[in-house]
């Protein structure tokens, strides 16, 4: 049963009719006292409650009711209702333990989706024991994620419980920890798995192009808009959208994202007709969004919209037992990629790898393995040892190492970036795909940087 708490009978009647049409039984209450009586007398699976029950619009009554519900039945999900102009009040409710919030006037599809997600999440939390990695792999598609560390297994167990819901997910962690792979795992194990999975690097979209890139534009919407274009949210329809580097979005763009997450709709640039955003949002960042909220550079309401489920990936140094597994995985991938019949790592090489701090995490480990396979002194034999993994020391070779840093002040950051891109392209014979992979970039991002720095690109490059 769903309990609807609102002093406006038209609201409770409308919601009861809507929920009844979807097969949900509901009960109604006009005051906090009446709501508590219903909760004491009848089994309730979800509460939808207003924040104000008198002329006083501070929301204190709603917060007090929420706190009473949380004290007496902490596992019962509560969805708050508030006006768009009172989102700060809803955020206060989220801090106090509410499962989600919707704004008035609501969209029927939106509130039904919110109810379904809240109930699904509540059901997922009923399973207390963390499943083993073997048990998870029997049921879920986690093939792309390598490791057996208990921290990682706990994360995959959480993904197995929340992936079937439509809850937004925020993935945090240092650069190179595998946030994109985890986002893909959420999508592959969701009911949207047959829909598109659209990746968006928000750090690579300028503020002037944000609206057009994300929501699309009609022909003639602005200068040079010679044809209409679909935005990323439209392309992701029926699937999931992965918003990488969410911490790089400026405040104006944050408001636009909040509207999509709140109303599940957006307007194409140059059009006044809203379009439905039938997408599941997965975001990721290596930045501390909580600190950014305190500093005023990230909206608190957007943070609470994004992190219905929050997952923090541990750095590789916190799971050293997984390093040999990952290393062997990358060796096997390289053998397949470069047509090698047999590639193995010695015990000494595996021990050396497990002892490294890996500030660049899994991405750095992958690059070290790939470099060893390509240019290691023993690579031709197929047996990789420590000497294949250690980068050449310029003191021994008499040459300046390509990976060493110049003296402070000798080069600007852009000059260092240009030199690294040029060196990597040279190392891979101009192959943009392999150079982009080594640099941890997409091909499109590498093309943009090459154009910016005036670096030549091979015209016949293929994936």
C-alpha positions in Angstrom: 0.0 0.0 0.0 1.1 3.6 -0.7 0.2 6.3 1.7 -0.6 9.8 0.2 -0.3 12.6 2.7 -1.6 16.1 1.6 -4.1 18.5 3.0 -5.5 19.2 -0.5 -8.1 16.6 -1.3 -7.8 17.2 -5.1 -4.1 16.1 -4.8 -4.8 13.0 -2.8 -7.7 12.0 -5.1 -5.6 12.6 -8.3 -2.7 10.6 -7.0 -4.9 7.8 -5.8 -6.6 7.5 -9.2 -3.3 7.6 -11.0 -1.7 4.9 -8.7 -4.9 2.8 -8.8 -4.7 2.7 -12.6 -1.2 1.1 -12.3 -2.4 -1.5 -9.8 -1.2 0.2 -6.6 -3.5 0.2 -3.5 -3.4 3.6 -1.7 -4.6 5.3 1.5 -5.0 9.0 2.1 -4.2 11.3 5.0 -4.8 15.0 5.3 -2.5 15.7 8.4 0.7 14.4 9.9 -1.2 13.0 12.9 -3.6 11.1 10.6 -0.7 9.8 8.6 1.0 8.4 11.7 -2.2 6.7 12.7 -2.5 5.0 9.3 1.2 3.9 9.5 0.5 2.4 13.0 -2.6 0.5 11.8 -1.8 -0.7 8.3 1.2 -2.1 6.4 2.6 0.6 4.0 5.3 0.2 1.4 5.8 3.8 0.4 4.8 7.3 1.6 4.2 10.2 -0.7 4.0 13.3 1.4 3.6 17.1 1.0 5.9 19.4 2.9 3.3 21.9 4.1 0.0 21.3 5.9 -1.0 24.8 6.9 -0.6 28.4 5.8 3.0 28.2 7.1 5.1 27.3 4.1 8.4 26.8 5.8 8.1 23.0 5.4 8.8 22.4 9.1 5.6 20.2 9.5 6.7 18.1 6.5 10.3 17.7 7.9 8.9 16.8 11.3 6.6 14.1 9.8 9.5 12.7 7.8 11.7 12.5 10.9 8.9 10.7 12.8 8.5 8.2 10.0 12.3 7.6 9.8 12.5 7.1 13.6 9.6 4.5 13.7 10.1 2.8 10.3 13.6 3.6 9.0 13.4 1.3 6.0 10.1 2.8 4.7 10.8 5.0 1.6 9.4 8.5 1.6 8.9 10.6 -1.5 8.4 14.3 -0.9 6.3 16.7 -2.9 7.2 20.4 -3.2 6.9 23.3 -5.5 9.8 24.0 -8.0 10.6 27.2 -6.1 11.1 25.2 -2.9 13.7 22.7 -4.1 16.0 23.8 -1.2 13.3 22.5 1.1 13.2 19.1 -0.8 17.0 18.9 -0.5 16.7 19.4 3.3 14.3 16.4 3.2 16.7 14.3 1.2 19.4 15.1 3.9 16.9 13.9 6.5 16.5 10.6 4.7 13.8 10.9 2.0 14.1 8.5 -0.9 13.3 11.1 -3.6 11.3 14.2 -4.3 8.9 15.4 -7.0 7.8 18.9 -7.8 4.3 20.3 -8.2 2.7 20.3 -10.7 3.9 16.8 -11.4 4.1 14.8 -14.6 2.2 11.5 -14.4 4.9 9.5 -16.0 7.5 11.1 -13.8 5.7 10.3 -10.5 5.0 6.7 -11.6 8.7 6.3 -12.4 9.7 7.8 -9.1 7.3 5.5 -7.2 8.6 2.4 -9.1 12.2 3.3 -8.5 11.7 4.0 -4.8 9.9 0.6 -4.3 12.5 -1.2 -6.4 15.3 0.3 -4.3 13.6 -0.6 -1.1 13.2 -4.2 -2.2 16.8 -4.3 -3.2 17.9 -3.3 0.3 16.1 -6.2 1.9 19.0 -8.6 0.8 21.5 -8.2 3.6 24.3 -10.6 2.7 26.9 -9.7 0.2 27.0 -12.3 -2.6 30.4 -13.8 -3.6 32.0 -12.9 -6.9 31.3 -16.4 -8.2 27.6 -16.1 -7.3 27.4 -12.7 -8.9 29.0 -13.9 -12.2 26.5 -16.7 -12.5 23.6 -14.3 -12.7 25.0 -10.9 -13.9 27.1 -9.7 -16.7 30.3 -8.5 -15.0 32.8 -10.0 -17.5 34.5 -6.7 -18.2 35.3 -6.0 -14.6 38.4 -7.9 -13.4 39.1 -8.5 -9.7 38.1 -10.4 -6.5 38.9 -7.8 -3.9 36.2 -7.7 -1.2 35.7 -4.0 -1.8 35.1 -4.6 -5.5 32.8 -7.5 -4.8 30.8 -5.4 -2.4 30.4 -2.7 -5.2 29.3 -5.3 -7.7 26.8 -6.7 -5.2 25.4 -3.2 -4.9 25.3 -2.8 -8.7 23.4 -6.1 -9.0 20.8 -4.8 -6.7 20.3 -1.3 -8.1 20.9 -2.0 -11.8 17.4 -3.4 -12.4 15.9 -0.1 -11.0 15.8 3.2 -12.8 17.6 5.1 -10.1 20.2 7.6 -11.1 23.8 6.5 -10.1 26.8 8.6 -9.2 30.2 6.9 -9.5 33.1 8.6 -7.9 36.8 7.7 -7.6 40.2 8.7 -8.8 41.1 8.9 -12.5 41.7 5.6 -14.0 39.8 3.4 -11.5 37.3 2.1 -14.1 34.3 4.4 -13.6 33.2 4.0 -17.2 33.4 0.2 -17.1 31.2 0.2 -14.0 28.7 2.5 -15.7 28.5 0.1 -18.6 28.0 -2.8 -16.1 25.0 -0.9 -14.6 23.5 -0.5 -18.1 24.2 -4.1 -19.2 22.4 -5.5 -16.1 19.4 -3.2 -16.3 16.1 -3.5 -18.0 17.4 -1.0 -20.5 20.2 -3.3 -21.7 18.8 -3.5 -25.2 18.6 0.3 -25.5 21.6 2.6 -26.3 24.4 3.4 -23.9 25.4 7.0 -24.8 28.7 8.3 -23.3 29.2 12.0 -22.9 32.5 13.6 -21.7 31.1 16.8 -20.2 34.7 18.1 -19.7 35.1 18.3 -23.5 31.9 20.3 -24.2 32.1 24.1 -24.1 29.4 26.0 -22.3 28.3 27.7 -25.5 27.7 24.3 -27.2 26.2 22.5 -24.1 22.6 23.0 -24.9 22.8 22.1 -28.5 25.1 19.1 -27.8 22.9 17.7 -25.0 19.4 18.6 -26.2 19.8 19.1 -29.9 18.7 22.0 -32.1 16.3 22.7 -34.9 17.4 24.1 -38.2 18.0 27.9 -38.0 18.2 27.8 -34.2 21.4 29.8 -34.4 24.0 30.9 -36.9 25.4 27.9 -38.9 22.6 25.6 -37.7 22.0 24.5 -41.3 20.2 21.3 -40.3 18.5 19.9 -37.3 20.5 17.7 -34.9 19.5 15.2 -32.2 20.9 15.8 -28.8 22.5 13.2 -26.6 19.4 12.8 -24.4 17.3 12.0 -27.5 19.9 9.6 -28.9 19.9 7.8 -25.5 16.1 7.4 -25.5 15.1 4.0 -24.1 18.6 3.4 -22.7 21.1 5.0 -20.5 23.3 8.2 -20.7 26.7 8.3 -19.0 27.7 11.8 -18.0 31.4 11.6 -17.4 33.3 14.4 -15.6 30.0 15.8 -14.2 32.1 18.0 -11.9 33.3 20.0 -14.9 29.9 21.4 -15.8 29.4 25.1 -15.2 26.5 26.5 -13.1 24.3 27.5 -16.0 24.5 24.0 -17.5 23.8 22.5 -14.1 20.4 24.2 -14.1 19.6 22.7 -17.5 20.6 19.2 -16.3 18.6 19.6 -13.1 15.5 20.3 -15.2 15.9 17.1 -17.2 16.5 15.0 -14.1 13.6 16.6 -12.3 11.0 16.7 -15.0 12.3 13.9 -17.3 11.8 16.2 -20.2 13.9 18.8 -22.2 13.4 21.4 -25.0 15.3 21.2 -28.2 17.2 24.5 -28.8 15.0 26.7 -31.0 11.8 24.8 -30.1 9.3 25.4 -27.4 7.8 21.9 -27.4 9.1 19.7 -24.5 10.3 16.2 -25.4 10.3 13.3 -22.9 13.6 12.1 -21.7 13.2 8.4 -21.3 16.7 7.7 -20.0 18.5 6.4 -17.0 21.3 8.8 -15.9 24.7 7.5 -14.7 27.2 10.2 -13.8 30.9 10.0 -12.8 33.5 12.3 -11.5 37.0 12.2 -9.9 36.2 15.5 -8.0 34.8 16.0 -4.5 31.3 17.2 -5.3 30.5 17.7 -1.6 33.3 20.2 -1.3 32.3 21.8 -4.6 28.8 22.3 -3.1 30.4 24.0 0.0 32.5 26.2 -2.3 29.4 27.1 -4.3 30.6 25.7 -7.7 28.2 22.8 -7.8 24.4 22.9 -7.1 23.4 20.9 -4.0 20.0 20.1 -5.5 21.6 18.6 -8.6 24.0 16.5 -6.4 21.0 15.0 -4.6 19.3 14.3 -8.0 22.3 12.5 -9.3 23.3 10.4 -6.3 20.2 8.4 -5.4 22.8 5.7 -5.5 26.4 6.6 -4.9 29.3 4.3 -5.6 32.9 5.1 -4.8 35.5 3.0 -6.6 38.6 2.3 -4.6 42.1 3.2 -6.0 44.1 0.3 -7.3 46.6 0.6 -4.5 43.8 -0.3 -2.1 43.3 -3.7 -3.9 46.9 -4.9 -4.5 45.7 -8.6 -4.8 43.8 -7.6 -8.0 46.9 -6.2 -9.7 48.2 -9.7 -10.9 44.7 -10.5 -12.2 44.4 -7.2 -14.1 48.0 -7.5 -15.4 47.3 -11.0 -16.8 44.0 -9.8 -18.3 45.8 -6.9 -20.1 48.5 -9.3 -21.3 45.9 -11.6 -22.8 44.1 -8.6 -24.5 47.4 -7.4 -25.9 48.2 -10.9 -27.3 44.9 -10.9 -29.1 45.2 -7.3 -30.2 48.7 -7.6 -31.6 48.5 -11.2 -32.9 50.9 -12.7 -30.4 50.5 -16.5 -29.9 51.8 -16.6 -26.3 52.5 -13.8 -23.8 53.2 -14.5 -20.1 54.4 -12.5 -17.1 57.1 -14.0 -14.8 56.4 -14.4 -11.1 59.0 -11.7 -10.5 57.1 -9.3 -12.9 53.8 -10.0 -11.1 55.3 -9.3 -7.7 56.9 -6.1 -9.0 53.6 -4.9 -10.4 51.7 -5.7 -7.1 54.3 -3.6 -5.2 53.8 -0.4 -7.3 51.6 2.5 -5.9 49.8 3.0 -9.3 48.9 6.7 -9.0 47.2 6.4 -12.4 45.3 3.3 -11.3 44.1 0.7 -13.7 44.7 2.9 -16.8 48.3 3.3 -15.9 48.7 -0.4 -15.3 47.2 -1.1 -18.7 49.6 1.3 -20.4 52.6 -0.2 -18.7 51.6 -3.7 -19.9 51.0 -2.5 -23.4 54.3 -0.7 -23.6 56.1 -3.8 -22.4 54.4 -5.9 -25.0 55.3 -3.5 -27.8 58.8 -2.4 -26.9 60.0 -4.6 -24.0 63.5 -6.2 -24.5 62.0 -9.7 -24.0 58.7 -9.0 -25.8 59.7 -11.1 -28.8 60.2 -14.2 -26.6 56.7 -13.9 -25.2 57.9 -13.9 -21.6 57.7 -10.5 -19.9 60.0 -9.8 -16.9 60.6 -6.8 -14.6 63.0 -5.3 -17.1 60.3 -5.1 -19.7 58.0 -3.2 -17.3 60.5 -0.7 -16.0 60.7 2.5 -18.1 64.2 3.2 -19.4 66.3 5.4 -17.0 67.7 8.4 -18.8 70.8 8.2 -16.5 71.6 4.8 -18.0 70.7 5.5 -21.7 72.2 9.0 -21.9 68.9 10.2 -23.4 66.2 12.3 -21.8 63.2 10.1 -20.9 60.0 10.9 -22.7 58.1 10.4 -19.5 60.3 12.7 -17.3 59.1 16.2 -16.4 60.8 19.4 -17.5 62.2 21.8 -14.8 59.5 23.9 -13.2 58.7 26.9 -15.4 60.5 25.5 -18.4 57.3 24.6 -20.3 53.7 25.6 -20.0 51.0 22.9 -19.4 49.9 23.2 -23.1 53.4 22.8 -24.3 53.8 19.6 -22.2 50.5 18.3 -23.5 51.5 19.0 -27.1 54.9 17.3 -26.7 53.3 14.2 -25.1 50.7 13.9 -27.9 53.3 14.3 -30.6 55.6 11.8 -28.9 52.8 9.2 -28.6 51.7 9.6 -32.2 55.3 9.1 -33.3 55.6 6.0 -31.0 52.5 4.4 -32.7 53.5 5.4 -36.2 50.7 8.0 -36.5 47.9 5.4 -35.6 45.4 7.7 -33.9 43.3 4.9 -32.3 46.3 3.3 -30.5 47.7 6.8 -29.6 44.4 7.8 -28.1 44.1 4.6 -26.2 47.6 5.1 -24.7 46.8 8.6 -23.7 43.5 7.7 -22.1 41.5 9.7 -24.6 38.7 9.0 -27.2 39.7 9.3 -30.8 37.5 12.4 -31.2 39.2 14.1 -28.2 42.6 13.4 -29.7 41.6 14.8 -33.0 40.4 18.0 -31.3 43.7 18.3 -29.5 45.7 17.7 -32.6 43.7 20.4 -34.4 44.3 22.7 -31.5 48.0 22.2 -31.5 48.4 22.1 -35.3 49.7 18.5 -35.2 49.4 16.5 -38.4 47.2 13.4 -38.5 47.3 10.5 -40.9 44.4 11.0 -43.3 43.9 7.2 -43.9 43.5 6.4 -40.1 41.1 3.6 -39.5 39.8 2.3 -36.1 
